[in-house]
Amino acid sequence: MKIAVSGKGGVGKTTLAALLINYFRQQGKKVLAVDADPDANLALALGVADPQTITPLSDMKEMIAERTESTPGKMGGFFKMNPKVDDIPEKFSRQLNGVKLIVMGGVKKGGSGCICPESVLLRTLMTHMVLLRDEVVVMDMEAGIEHLGRATAKGVDWLLVVVEPGRRSIGTALQVKRLAQDLGLAKLAVVANKVRSEADKEFIKKSITDLPILGFLPFDEKVIEADLSGRPPYETSPILLAAAQEIGKKLSEG
């Protein structure tokens, strides 16, 4: 199963990704966790003690140069468009309680439409992880799902859009929906986070009428405590863990 998690910054998509990674790990699945958001926080949400020591793939200039047959630091020139990536999840991931974690990093583009060795390698790797890996892949995306190309998107089993009770969050969700439809991604669903009341639920239901709502994650200050202490949210918030388990079951059932 391949799951991409998107949404406006701050709505809790990384929290949901961590909860789902924990759920599938507890089900005995092999799990590949992918932090595809340039503002990388998934390692922290999974309880990695020293996330600052993880080097994003996009910063591994020598590896990228070797795989793409390019020259580090050189603008322009020729490079390989189909670099070898099948061994990257094993060689460059951080192992954590049976989960492999990859931090993709961001590409500093020189201009719109820029094609560079870094972006080519990341896109090729994303395609490999979605289409050719045999484990559960959970991807924490940026709001624009930039790493997903058309062919890759069609291989994603679920795109989950995380929203919170608020109009800006809903607006971002609708933008993601349009992008996903343009890419041909069929299975989209919403997960509502930071839900405090029935009124919050009703607001989200009325605001999003053309996408299925897969579940509601309750607001819990213990998530903030987990962040401050460097612990995963599933270790500190039983109510969030229970809600995430229900969402995980629905995803497994299709």
C-alpha positions in Angstrom: 0.0 0.0 0.0 1.3 3.5 -0.9 -0.1 6.4 1.0 0.6 10.1 0.5 -0.3 12.6 3.2 -0.8 16.3 2.2 -2.3 19.5 3.6 -1.6 23.0 4.6 1.4 23.6 6.8 0.6 23.2 10.5 -2.6 21.2 10.2 -1.0 18.0 11.5 -0.1 16.0 8.4 3.2 14.9 9.9 1.3 13.8 13.0 -1.1 11.7 10.9 1.8 10.2 8.9 3.5 9.2 12.1 0.3 7.6 13.5 -0.2 5.6 10.3 3.4 4.5 10.2 3.0 3.2 13.7 -0.3 1.5 12.9 1.1 -0.5 10.0 4.2 -1.3 11.9 2.0 -2.8 14.7 0.2 -4.8 12.1 3.5 -6.5 11.3 4.0 -4.7 7.9 7.3 -3.6 6.5 7.1 0.1 6.4 9.1 2.7 4.5 8.5 6.2 5.9 9.3 9.1 3.4 9.6 12.7 4.5 9.0 14.5 1.2 8.3 17.9 2.8 11.3 20.3 2.5 10.3 21.4 6.0 11.2 18.0 7.3 9.7 17.0 10.7 8.8 13.3 10.3 11.9 12.1 12.1 11.0 14.1 15.1 7.4 12.8 15.0 8.7 9.3 14.9 10.8 9.8 18.0 14.3 9.9 16.3 16.5 11.2 19.1 18.9 13.1 16.8 16.9 14.2 13.7 19.4 17.0 13.0 22.0 14.3 12.1 20.0 13.0 9.2 21.3 14.4 5.9 18.5 14.9 3.3 19.1 13.1 0.0 19.0 16.4 -1.9 22.0 17.5 0.1 24.1 14.4 -0.8 25.9 16.2 -3.7 28.5 13.5 -4.3 25.9 10.7 -4.3 23.7 12.6 -6.7 26.6 13.4 -9.0 27.7 9.8 -9.1 24.1 8.5 -9.8 23.3 11.2 -12.4 26.8 11.4 -13.9 26.8 15.1 -13.3 29.4 17.6 -12.0 28.6 18.9 -8.4 28.1 22.7 -8.4 28.0 23.0 -12.1 25.0 24.7 -13.8 23.7 23.2 -17.0 25.5 20.4 -18.9 24.4 16.9 -19.5 23.4 14.3 -16.9 21.7 11.0 -16.6 17.9 11.2 -16.5 17.3 7.6 -15.2 19.8 7.3 -12.3 20.1 4.1 -10.3 17.9 4.5 -7.2 16.7 1.0 -6.2 19.3 0.6 -3.5 18.8 4.0 -1.9 16.1 3.0 0.6 18.4 0.4 2.1 21.7 2.4 1.9 20.5 5.9 2.9 17.6 5.3 5.3 17.6 5.6 9.1 16.3 2.4 10.8 13.9 2.9 13.6 12.0 0.1 15.4 11.6 -1.8 12.1 10.8 1.3 10.0 13.0 2.6 7.3 13.0 6.5 7.2 14.1 8.5 4.2 14.4 12.3 4.2 14.1 13.6 0.7 14.9 17.3 1.2 14.1 20.2 -1.0 15.6 21.3 -4.3 16.7 24.9 -4.5 15.6 25.7 -8.1 17.3 28.3 -10.2 14.1 29.2 -11.9 10.6 27.9 -12.7 10.7 24.7 -14.7 14.3 24.0 -13.7 15.5 20.4 -14.3 18.5 19.6 -12.3 20.2 16.4 -11.1 18.7 16.7 -7.6 15.1 16.9 -8.9 15.7 14.1 -11.4 17.0 11.8 -8.7 14.2 12.6 -6.2 11.5 12.1 -8.8 13.1 8.8 -10.0 13.3 7.6 -6.4 9.7 8.6 -5.7 8.6 6.6 -8.8 10.6 3.6 -7.6 9.2 3.7 -4.1 5.6 4.0 -5.3 5.6 1.6 -8.2 8.2 -1.0 -7.3 8.6 -1.4 -3.5 6.8 -4.2 -1.9 6.2 -2.7 1.6 3.8 -0.1 2.9 5.1 3.3 1.9 3.8 6.4 3.9 4.8 9.7 2.4 4.6 13.0 4.3 4.2 15.5 1.4 4.3 19.2 1.0 0.9 20.8 0.2 1.7 21.0 -3.5 2.5 17.3 -3.8 5.5 18.5 -5.9 7.4 15.2 -5.8 4.5 13.3 -7.5 4.6 13.0 -11.3 1.7 11.8 -13.4 2.8 8.2 -13.6 3.8 8.1 -9.9 0.4 9.6 -8.8 -1.5 6.8 -10.5 0.5 4.3 -8.4 -0.5 5.9 -5.1 -3.3 3.9 -3.4 -4.5 6.9 -1.2 -3.9 10.6 -1.1 -5.0 11.8 2.3 -5.6 15.5 2.7 -5.4 16.7 6.3 -7.6 19.6 7.3 -8.4 21.4 10.5 -11.5 23.5 11.4 -10.6 26.6 9.4 -11.3 28.1 6.0 -7.6 28.4 4.9 -7.1 24.7 5.6 -10.2 23.8 3.6 -9.0 26.0 0.7 -5.7 24.2 0.6 -7.5 20.9 0.6 -9.5 21.9 -2.5 -6.3 23.0 -4.2 -4.7 19.6 -3.5 -7.8 17.9 -4.9 -7.5 19.8 -8.2 -3.8 19.0 -8.5 -4.5 15.3 -7.7 -7.2 15.1 -10.3 -4.9 16.7 -12.9 -2.4 13.9 -12.2 -5.1 11.2 -12.4 -4.9 10.2 -8.8 -8.2 8.4 -8.1 -8.4 7.7 -4.4 -8.6 10.9 -2.3 -9.9 11.3 1.2 -9.9 13.9 4.0 -8.8 13.4 7.5 -9.9 16.1 10.0 -7.4 17.0 12.8 -7.6 19.1 15.9 -11.3 18.6 16.2 -12.7 20.0 19.5 -16.4 19.6 19.2 -19.4 18.4 17.2 -19.6 21.9 15.8 -16.1 21.5 14.3 -17.2 18.2 12.7 -20.2 19.8 11.2 -18.2 22.7 9.8 -15.8 20.3 8.1 -18.7 18.2 6.7 -20.5 21.2 5.3 -17.3 22.7 3.8 -16.1 19.5 2.1 -19.0 17.8 0.4 -17.4 16.1 -2.6 -14.6 14.2 -0.9 -15.0 11.3 1.6 -14.0 12.1 5.2 -12.0 9.1 6.4 -11.9 10.1 10.1 -11.6 12.8 12.8 -8.6 13.2 15.0 -9.5 14.9 18.3 -7.5 17.9 19.6 -5.3 16.8 22.4 -2.8 18.9 24.2 -0.7 15.8 24.8 0.4 16.1 21.2 2.1 19.4 22.1 3.7 17.7 25.1 5.0 15.0 22.8 6.5 17.5 20.5 8.2 19.4 23.3 9.6 16.2 24.8 10.7 14.7 21.4 8.3 11.7 21.7 6.0 10.3 19.1 2.3 11.4 19.4 1.2 7.8 19.6 3.1 7.3 22.8 1.4 10.2 24.7 -2.1 10.4 23.3 -4.3 7.3 23.7 -7.4 9.0 22.1 -5.4 10.0 19.0 -3.9 6.5 18.8 -7.4 5.0 18.9 -8.7 7.4 16.2 -5.7 6.7 14.0 -6.2 2.9 14.3 -9.7 3.3 12.9 -8.4 5.3 10.0 -5.7 2.6 9.4 -8.4 -0.1 9.3 -10.4 1.8 6.7 -7.3 2.3 4.5 -6.5 -1.5 4.7 -10.1 -2.4 3.8 -9.8 -0.1 0.7 
